[in-house]
Structure formats: C-alpha cells, structure tokens
Amino acid sequence: MNIQLNQLVEKFLNELSSVRRYSENTIRAYHNDLNIFLDFCYKNDKTNIESLSDKFIRRYLLYLSQNNLDNRSISRKLSALRSFFNYCFKNEFIKTNPGLVISNPKCDKKLPSVIDTESIIETYNLKGSREKFPIIKIVIIELLYGCALRVSELCNLKYQDVDFYQRTLTVTGKGNKTRIVPIGEKSLEVLHRYLQEFPVNSNDDYLIRNKFNRKLNPRFVHRIVTKNLALVTDVKKKSPHTLRHSAATHMLSNGADLRVVKEILGHENLSTTQIYTQLSIERLKAIYKKSHPKS
C-alpha cells in the first residue's frame, strides 16, 4: 500500500478529530509537531512511511537537539510521532513500528509556578483598570482558580453546565471527557454577580461571554490573566494554567486527598497529580526555613 507520508498524517489527524474527539488545541499541537517531522523527511528524500526506520527517527531527534530544543519539547514531539506510528501499525500501513524502540530523552522535572492565595484575591481589587467590564476579569480569574479549570474548559462552559442547587459544574475536558467539579461559595457569588450584569437568553448560551455576547477567545483569557497577575506577583510564569497549578497545590496543602484533587483536575493518571504533592512539600520547606529559629 503506497500512501504518501503527508496523506497518512492527514488520515491520522482526521481520526483524532472525528473518532477520538480530541480538542482543537490538541489536534493543532499534533499537526504542528508532525509537520516539523514531515519537513525533515522531505529534506532527506523520505516520502514513504515504509522507508522510515528507528535509525532515521534518532537522526530526527538529534536534529531537534541541534536546533536548541530542550528535552521536554523533544519528548512531546516524540510522543506525537509514537501516536502516529501506532496508528499506522494498527491500520497496517506499516509492518513494524519503529517508534517502539525509541526511548524518551531524560527530562528534569520542572515544578509548576504557584501564586499564593492573597495575591490572587488582590487581583479582584486592582485599581485603575481600563477594562470597561471588570466583572469579566473577576469571574474569569475566580473560575480558573476556584474550579481549577483549563482555559479551553472555561471558554466552552455553557449555562446548562451549571447546577446552582448542587453547586457543581459539568466540565468537558481533554478527549471530550466530562467531569463534575464543585463550585465554592465565593465562586458562586462572583458568578451570580456576573450573570446579573450579563444575563443569558437560553440554557445553550455560553456561560462567560465577551462584550459582543459571544464565546470567549482563549487569547483574550490569557491576556486578562497575564496582565493582572503581573501586577500582584513576580513568579516567572503568569498564565491561566498557573491559576490551575495554584488551586491544586493549595488544595493539597490544606489537606485534600490526592485522588479527589485528581478527579477535580480531570487527570487521567494519578502520577500527573502527584507533582503537586512535591510543590506542597517545597512550600512547607520554604515556610519552615523562613519562620523556624533552628532552620
């Protein structure tokens, strides 16, 4: 079966979209990573998947390293390649899977940036904002932090996803998997204030909307969060995901069960959530060092 590499990549991406129902952001990431690999293949006169070997993939990884990509980025691109080769092997486009024998480069575990609760609360009270509707800023930050949401999850929330009686959100996460997330009293109060100013017309309306009453753009959310966090904290990374990291760390620091936090975050594996236990330990060490006379 002689199918060109670029056609196989398109088939793979179509499966991610139509069968596996991956999010647009995930498919875009796969598309970008695989396009870089395709460029490398064509530069080396490789247009047929059967001509690709584990030796060639190692050459590709070396090429990425020589172009100053860190091991974490290389691992992500290798993960996309593995998924692609698994798809090709499963669908019998190749007889052997060259991705199986390639190991990931070693990566130093980077602990996510975390912001203290007081700084997050301070963003609500910032003066001199040019924003015409500051309640949008407050509700965005409150839900990202209070419910530990991803940006895409926040933007896709609809009014029907809120159960005001049970105080829960039905959140659609990665792979179109849904989960139930509790809403705290403070978050619910802010949400009520927002909806009083910007009421919905139907259950199918997006929960949080822009000034044109349309779905939030993720870039707008990033801009709001980054701008306001920059005014209250000096942590290196200031993004919506930092609020999610902070929420998880604060929950564990205050005694939350690791498995409960895993369910709230929508992680598939417990090992993904466990990094926040390390953050909690590091936070305790910092407090100890700062306050204990024998430290």
Stockholm file with secondary structure:
# STOCKHOLM 1.0

chainA/1-295         MNIQLNQLVEKFLNELSSVRRYSENTIRAYHNDLNIFLDFCYKNDKTNIESLSDKFIRRYLLYLSQNNLDNRSISRKLSALRSFFNYCFKNEFIKTNPGLVISNPKCDKKLPSVIDTESIIETYNLKGSREKFPIIKIVIIELLYGCALRVSELCNLKYQDVDFYQRTLTVTGKGNKTRIVPIGEKSLEVLHRYLQEFPVNSNDDYLIRNKFNRKLNPRFVHRIVTKNLALVTDVKKKSPHTLRHSAATHMLSNGADLRVVKEILGHENLSTTQIYTQLSIERLKAIYKKSHPKS
#=GR chainA/1-295 SS CCCBHHHHHHHHHHHHHHTSCCCHHHHHHHHHHHHHHHHHHHHTTCCBGGGCCHHHHHHHHHHHHHTTCCHHHHHHHHHHHHHHHHHHHHTTSCSSCGGGGCCCCCCCCCCCCCCCHHHHHHHHTCCSCCCSCHHHHHHHHHHHHHTTCCHHHHHHCBGGGEETTTTEEEEECGGGCEEEEECCHHHHHHHHHHHHHSCCSSTTSBSSBCTTSSBCCHHHHHHHHHHHHTTTCCCSCCSHHHHHHHHHHHHHHTTCCHHHHHHHHTCSSHHHHTHHHHHHHHHHHHHHHHHCTTC
#=GC SS_cons         CCCBHHHHHHHHHHHHHHTSCCCHHHHHHHHHHHHHHHHHHHHTTCCBGGGCCHHHHHHHHHHHHHTTCCHHHHHHHHHHHHHHHHHHHHTTSCSSCGGGGCCCCCCCCCCCCCCCHHHHHHHHTCCSCCCSCHHHHHHHHHHHHHTTCCHHHHHHCBGGGEETTTTEEEEECGGGCEEEEECCHHHHHHHHHHHHHSCCSSTTSBSSBCTTSSBCCHHHHHHHHHHHHTTTCCCSCCSHHHHHHHHHHHHHHTTCCHHHHHHHHTCSSHHHHTHHHHHHHHHHHHHHHHHCTTC
//
